[in-house]
């Protein structure tokens, strides 16, 4: 199955199960905004006499600084909540390893990621000869990929004029899940780890999270 669909589903499931996170985020955001608003009002009152001494310009500066501080507090709250939602998304990957995804085992999912990465390398290659590629996995994921699986994938993606050979690298990567496929010469590689795939979606994901958690603010 498509790797994009897998990551999108993991993202959707993480977002759909974020009720506790949303509740905590809104509560914290409300507290921060309330605190900042109170600071503004307090400073407005405290500078009434100062206004007489320093003039309207100084009053406006103090109020402007307070509002800026409120925006900074909200930004901090947003960043904290976004980090929590992304953390939940990564936790879902652990469940996928155990229970699979939409009827597909984790081995099937890794096979799809390997297939996609290999095809990307083929598409970007200017040669039409044999290509020896190695698959890099984390120590935890290595047991999910067998030589027979790699042989079947290689046979599936090989085309006329391009004979693909896949092997499992002895080198391990640090990753929550997914694969990295590279040429043996190290000149080309495709990183299909879940961290990287989520990073590719980060812009739209961040926008969705901010809209959901801080809608109407």
C-alpha distance (Angstrom), angle and dihedral (degrees) to the residues before:
residue distance angle dihedral
X1 . . .
X2 3.80 . .
X3 3.77 116.4 .
X4 3.80 90.3 -143.6
X5 3.79 90.4 57.5
X6 3.81 90.7 50.3
X7 3.79 94.4 52.7
X8 3.80 92.9 41.6
X9 3.81 89.9 52.6
X10 3.80 92.2 48.2
X11 3.78 88.8 50.0
X12 3.81 92.2 48.0
X13 3.79 92.6 48.4
X14 3.79 91.7 49.1
X15 3.79 91.3 50.0
X16 3.82 93.1 44.2
X17 3.80 91.1 54.7
X18 3.77 97.3 47.5
X19 3.83 98.5 100.8
X20 3.79 92.6 120.6
X21 3.79 90.6 46.7
X22 3.81 92.2 48.5
X23 3.81 91.4 48.8
X24 3.79 92.2 50.1
X25 3.80 91.6 44.0
X26 3.79 94.6 51.6
X27 3.79 91.7 45.1
X28 3.79 91.9 51.0
X29 3.80 92.6 43.1
X30 3.81 90.3 50.4
X31 3.79 90.8 49.8
X32 3.79 92.7 48.4
X33 3.80 93.8 46.8
X34 3.81 91.3 45.4
X35 3.78 90.1 49.6
X36 3.79 92.6 48.5
X37 3.81 92.1 47.0
X38 3.79 90.4 50.0
X39 3.79 89.4 51.1
X40 3.78 90.5 52.8
X41 3.79 92.8 50.1
X42 3.78 92.2 44.9
X43 3.75 92.1 50.8
X44 3.79 91.1 46.8
X45 3.78 89.6 56.8
X46 3.77 94.4 42.2
X47 3.78 93.4 54.0
X48 3.77 97.6 50.8
X49 3.76 88.9 98.7
X50 3.79 90.9 36.4
X51 3.79 87.8 55.4
X52 3.75 89.3 60.7
X53 3.79 89.2 53.0
X54 3.77 103.0 35.9
X55 3.76 102.5 24.4
X56 3.79 135.6 -127.0
X57 3.81 93.9 -60.0
X58 3.79 92.7 64.3
X59 3.79 91.4 48.1
X60 3.78 91.3 52.2
X61 3.79 90.8 49.2
X62 3.81 92.1 53.6
X63 3.80 92.8 47.7
X64 3.82 90.5 46.1
X65 3.81 90.6 52.6
X66 3.79 90.8 50.3
X67 3.80 91.7 51.6
X68 3.79 90.5 48.2
X69 3.79 89.0 52.6
X70 3.82 89.1 51.6
X71 3.81 90.5 54.1
X72 3.80 90.5 49.4
X73 3.80 90.7 51.2
X74 3.79 91.1 51.0
X75 3.80 91.7 47.7
X76 3.80 89.4 52.7
X77 3.80 90.5 50.6
X78 3.81 91.1 49.4
X79 3.79 92.6 50.8
X80 3.80 92.0 49.2
X81 3.79 93.3 50.2
X82 3.80 93.5 45.0
X83 3.80 89.1 52.6
X84 3.80 89.9 52.1
X85 3.81 93.1 51.1
X86 3.81 91.3 49.2
X87 3.80 88.7 48.5
X88 3.81 89.3 54.4
X89 3.80 89.7 51.2
X90 3.79 90.8 55.2
X91 3.81 90.4 49.2
X92 3.80 88.6 57.7
X93 3.79 89.2 61.9
X94 3.81 89.7 64.4
X95 3.80 89.2 55.6
X96 3.80 90.5 50.4
X97 3.80 90.3 55.3
X98 3.79 90.4 55.0
X99 3.80 103.1 35.5
X100 3.79 104.0 22.1
X101 3.78 124.3 -134.5
X102 3.81 128.7 -85.6
X103 3.79 91.7 -22.1
X104 3.81 94.2 -44.5
X105 3.78 121.9 116.1
X106 3.79 120.3 -131.5
X107 3.82 88.1 -106.6
X108 3.82 88.3 58.4
X109 3.79 90.2 49.8
X110 3.80 92.3 50.7
X111 3.80 89.1 47.4
X112 3.80 88.9 56.0
X113 3.78 91.8 49.9
X114 3.81 91.4 48.2
X115 3.80 90.6 48.0
X116 3.81 93.0 50.1
X117 3.81 93.0 47.2
X118 3.81 92.2 47.5
X119 3.80 92.4 49.8
X120 3.79 90.1 49.7
X121 3.80 89.9 54.2
X122 3.81 91.2 48.0
X123 3.81 91.3 49.8
X124 3.80 91.2 50.6
X125 3.80 95.4 45.8
X126 3.79 120.5 102.0
X127 3.80 94.1 -163.2
X128 3.79 129.2 84.7
X129 3.76 101.5 -155.4
X130 3.76 137.3 91.8
X131 3.79 114.8 -48.5
X132 3.77 121.3 -156.3
X133 3.76 111.5 -160.1
X134 3.77 130.9 177.9
X135 3.77 127.3 -148.6
X136 3.78 118.4 -139.1
X137 3.80 121.1 -158.9
X138 3.76 138.6 169.7
X139 3.80 117.8 -95.7
X140 3.80 88.5 -107.2
X141 3.81 94.4 52.2
X142 3.81 99.1 42.9
X143 3.81 92.5 89.0
X144 3.81 91.2 58.7
X145 3.82 93.9 64.7
X146 3.80 121.9 65.0
X147 3.81 129.7 -170.3
X148 3.80 87.9 -114.1
X149 3.79 91.0 56.1
X150 3.80 91.1 51.4
X151 3.79 90.7 47.8
X152 3.80 91.1 53.7
X153 3.81 92.5 47.9
X154 3.81 91.3 48.9
X155 3.78 90.9 51.0
X156 3.78 91.0 48.0
X157 3.82 96.5 51.1
X158 3.81 98.4 38.1
X159 3.78 112.5 108.8
X160 3.77 135.6 -171.2
X161 3.79 107.0 -64.0
X162 3.80 94.0 11.3
X163 3.79 118.9 82.3
X164 3.79 110.6 -171.7
X165 3.78 122.9 -156.5
X166 3.77 120.0 -173.2
X167 3.79 127.1 -165.6
X168 3.78 134.4 174.6
X169 3.79 112.4 -110.0
X170 3.79 119.7 -131.6
X171 3.79 87.4 -140.2
X172 3.80 115.1 93.9
X173 3.77 128.0 -148.1
X174 3.79 129.5 -146.3
X175 3.77 105.0 -117.1
X176 3.80 141.5 129.3
X177 3.79 88.2 -129.3
X178 3.77 146.1 -40.1
X179 3.78 132.9 67.1
X180 3.77 145.5 -83.6
X181 3.79 116.9 -146.7
X182 3.79 120.3 -166.4
X183 3.76 141.9 164.0
X184 3.78 116.4 -100.0
X185 3.80 89.4 -115.8
X186 3.81 88.8 57.4
X187 3.81 92.9 -130.0
X188 3.78 95.5 118.3
X189 3.78 132.7 29.7
X190 3.78 140.0 162.1
X191 3.78 118.0 -147.2
X192 3.79 109.1 -148.4
X193 3.78 98.1 166.0
X194 3.78 115.4 135.6
X195 3.80 90.8 -116.3
X196 3.79 90.6 58.7
X197 3.78 94.5 43.0
X198 3.80 91.2 51.1
X199 3.80 88.6 47.0
X200 3.81 89.2 55.9
X201 3.78 88.8 55.8
X202 3.80 93.2 41.7
X203 3.81 97.1 105.3
X204 3.80 95.7 54.0
X205 3.81 91.4 36.1
X206 3.80 91.8 53.1
X207 3.80 90.8 48.6
X208 3.82 91.8 50.1
X209 3.80 92.6 48.4
X210 3.80 94.5 48.4
X211 3.82 91.4 48.1
X212 3.80 91.2 49.5
X213 3.78 99.6 42.9
X214 3.79 98.6 38.8
X215 3.80 102.5 28.6
X216 3.77 112.6 156.2
X217 3.77 95.4 10.9
